Amino acid sequence: MDAGPWRRQYVHDLLFAVDGSGWHEPEMKESIGYRWSGPGRFSVLRMAAPAGAGRGEARLLVLQGEVVPEVAVFLNGHRLAVTSRRQGMLGILDFAWDATAMAAEPRAEFWFHAERLAQLPVPGGRMRAVGFRLSTLTLTGAAGGPAPAAEALALIVGRRFLFERLPVTTGRPRFAFRS
């Protein structure tokens, strides 16, 4: 059975460093990491992306009783059509773009526009403006990746190179106690 061509995916987890602006510090809720957008309505996120046309998925943390927030998504200045759906505690924003949105652009710059902002208290008696909780952003190219055989050859050559350059010898296990 042929699985067909695979697609390269780019995933950015917002628990890690963000290249952009308009994001609060990372937080965790029920083992899902996220960042609040804010304090303004626009939040910017730059990341590597597939060349040409593609599709994406923004995963938002949405607690029980909350609705999936309305968020407009722009890629390199082009507004994208967004459809939303719910999957457990996540609100999924699906979108796609054509080749003109990534024409001559080495990286993708996403702008997220929150329709509404809320005020949440922070320690010290202050308030902060927040929009929505973004957990991950996944991008998939429309064009297929390299043929599986070509990728397998690179893995085999890489393993042989490491085996020759970094020999590992077996020996007795040793314990070292710290004083």
NORGIJO-V192681 format. One record per pair of residues at least 4 apart in sequence whose C-alpha atoms are under 7 Angstrom apart, sorted by the first residue. I is the first residue (numbers start at 1). J is the second residue. D is the distance in whole Angstrom. If there is no record, write none. Layout:
{{I | J | D} {I | J | D}}
This chain:
{{5 | 144 | 6} {5 | 145 | 7} {6 | 144 | 6} {6 | 145 | 6} {7 | 140 | 6} {7 | 141 | 6} {7 | 144 | 5} {7 | 145 | 5} {8 | 140 | 6} {8 | 141 | 6} {8 | 145 | 6} {9 | 138 | 7} {9 | 139 | 6} {9 | 140 | 5} {9 | 141 | 7} {10 | 48 | 7} {10 | 49 | 6} {10 | 138 | 6} {10 | 139 | 5} {10 | 140 | 7} {11 | 136 | 7} {11 | 137 | 6} {11 | 138 | 4} {11 | 139 | 6} {12 | 136 | 6} {12 | 137 | 5} {12 | 138 | 6} {13 | 135 | 6} {13 | 136 | 5} {13 | 137 | 7} {14 | 18 | 7} {14 | 26 | 7} {14 | 33 | 7} {14 | 34 | 6} {14 | 35 | 6} {14 | 134 | 7} {14 | 135 | 6} {14 | 136 | 6} {15 | 26 | 5} {15 | 33 | 6} {15 | 34 | 6} {18 | 45 | 7} {19 | 45 | 6} {19 | 46 | 5} {20 | 44 | 5} {20 | 45 | 5} {20 | 46 | 6} {21 | 43 | 6} {21 | 44 | 5} {21 | 45 | 7} {22 | 37 | 6} {22 | 38 | 5} {22 | 39 | 6} {22 | 40 | 7} {22 | 42 | 7} {22 | 43 | 4} {22 | 44 | 6} {23 | 35 | 6} {23 | 36 | 6} {23 | 37 | 5} {23 | 38 | 5} {23 | 43 | 6} {24 | 35 | 6} {24 | 36 | 5} {24 | 37 | 6} {24 | 38 | 7} {25 | 35 | 6} {26 | 33 | 7} {26 | 34 | 6} {26 | 35 | 5} {27 | 33 | 6} {27 | 34 | 6} {27 | 35 | 6} {28 | 32 | 5} {28 | 33 | 4} {28 | 34 | 6} {29 | 33 | 7} {33 | 135 | 6} {34 | 133 | 6} {34 | 134 | 5} {34 | 135 | 4} {35 | 133 | 5} {35 | 134 | 6} {35 | 135 | 7} {36 | 130 | 6} {36 | 131 | 6} {36 | 132 | 6} {36 | 133 | 4} {36 | 134 | 6} {37 | 43 | 6} {37 | 130 | 6} {37 | 131 | 5} {37 | 132 | 6} {37 | 133 | 6} {38 | 43 | 7} {38 | 129 | 6} {38 | 130 | 5} {38 | 131 | 6} {39 | 128 | 7} {39 | 129 | 5} {39 | 130 | 6} {41 | 113 | 5} {41 | 114 | 5} {41 | 131 | 7} {42 | 111 | 6} {42 | 112 | 6} {42 | 113 | 5} {42 | 114 | 7} {43 | 111 | 6} {43 | 112 | 5} {43 | 113 | 7} {44 | 109 | 7} {44 | 110 | 6} {44 | 111 | 5} {44 | 112 | 6} {45 | 109 | 6} {45 | 110 | 5} {45 | 111 | 7} {46 | 107 | 7} {46 | 108 | 6} {46 | 109 | 4} {46 | 110 | 6} {47 | 107 | 6} {47 | 108 | 5} {47 | 109 | 7} {48 | 107 | 5} {48 | 108 | 6} {49 | 107 | 6} {49 | 108 | 6} {49 | 139 | 7} {50 | 140 | 7} {50 | 141 | 5} {51 | 102 | 6} {51 | 141 | 7} {52 | 98 | 7} {52 | 99 | 4} {52 | 102 | 6} {52 | 103 | 7} {53 | 97 | 6} {53 | 98 | 4} {53 | 99 | 4} {53 | 141 | 6} {53 | 142 | 6} {54 | 96 | 6} {54 | 97 | 6} {54 | 98 | 7} {54 | 140 | 6} {54 | 141 | 4} {54 | 142 | 5} {55 | 95 | 6} {55 | 96 | 4} {55 | 97 | 6} {55 | 139 | 6} {55 | 140 | 5} {55 | 141 | 7} {56 | 94 | 6} {56 | 95 | 5} {56 | 96 | 6} {56 | 138 | 6} {56 | 139 | 4} {56 | 140 | 6} {57 | 92 | 6} {57 | 93 | 6} {57 | 94 | 5} {57 | 95 | 6} {57 | 137 | 6} {57 | 138 | 5} {57 | 139 | 7} {58 | 92 | 6} {58 | 93 | 5} {58 | 94 | 7} {58 | 136 | 6} {58 | 137 | 5} {58 | 138 | 6} {59 | 90 | 6} {59 | 91 | 6} {59 | 92 | 5} {59 | 93 | 6} {59 | 134 | 6} {59 | 135 | 5} {59 | 136 | 5} {59 | 137 | 6} {60 | 90 | 5} {60 | 91 | 5} {60 | 92 | 6} {60 | 133 | 5} {60 | 134 | 4} {60 | 135 | 5} {61 | 89 | 6} {61 | 90 | 5} {61 | 91 | 6} {61 | 133 | 5} {61 | 134 | 6} {61 | 135 | 6} {62 | 66 | 6} {62 | 67 | 7} {62 | 68 | 6} {62 | 89 | 5} {62 | 90 | 5} {62 | 91 | 6} {63 | 89 | 6} {64 | 89 | 7} {68 | 91 | 5} {69 | 132 | 7} {70 | 114 | 7} {70 | 115 | 6} {71 | 112 | 6} {71 | 113 | 6} {71 | 114 | 5} {71 | 115 | 6} {72 | 112 | 6} {72 | 113 | 5} {72 | 114 | 7} {73 | 79 | 6} {73 | 80 | 6} {73 | 110 | 7} {73 | 111 | 6} {73 | 112 | 5} {73 | 113 | 7} {74 | 78 | 5} {74 | 79 | 4} {74 | 80 | 6} {74 | 110 | 6} {74 | 111 | 5} {74 | 112 | 7} {75 | 79 | 6} {75 | 80 | 7} {75 | 101 | 6} {75 | 108 | 7} {75 | 109 | 6} {75 | 110 | 5} {75 | 111 | 7} {76 | 101 | 6} {76 | 108 | 6} {76 | 109 | 5} {76 | 110 | 6} {78 | 101 | 6} {80 | 95 | 6} {80 | 96 | 7} {80 | 97 | 7} {81 | 95 | 6} {82 | 93 | 6} {82 | 94 | 6} {82 | 95 | 5} {83 | 93 | 6} {83 | 94 | 5} {83 | 95 | 7} {84 | 91 | 7} {84 | 92 | 6} {84 | 93 | 5} {84 | 94 | 6} {85 | 91 | 6} {85 | 92 | 5} {85 | 93 | 7} {86 | 90 | 6} {86 | 91 | 5} {86 | 92 | 6} {87 | 91 | 6} {97 | 101 | 6} {99 | 103 | 6} {114 | 131 | 6} {114 | 132 | 7} {116 | 131 | 6} {117 | 129 | 6} {117 | 130 | 5} {117 | 131 | 5} {118 | 129 | 6} {118 | 130 | 5} {118 | 131 | 6} {119 | 127 | 6} {119 | 128 | 5} {119 | 129 | 5} {119 | 130 | 6} {120 | 127 | 5} {120 | 128 | 5} {120 | 129 | 6} {121 | 125 | 7} {121 | 126 | 6} {121 | 127 | 4} {121 | 128 | 6} {122 | 126 | 6} {122 | 127 | 6} {122 | 128 | 7} {146 | 150 | 7} {146 | 151 | 7} {147 | 151 | 7} {148 | 152 | 6} {149 | 153 | 6} {150 | 154 | 7} {151 | 155 | 6} {152 | 156 | 6} {153 | 157 | 6} {154 | 158 | 6} {155 | 159 | 6} {156 | 160 | 6} {157 | 161 | 6} {158 | 162 | 6} {159 | 163 | 6} {160 | 164 | 6} {161 | 165 | 6} {162 | 166 | 5} {163 | 167 | 6}}
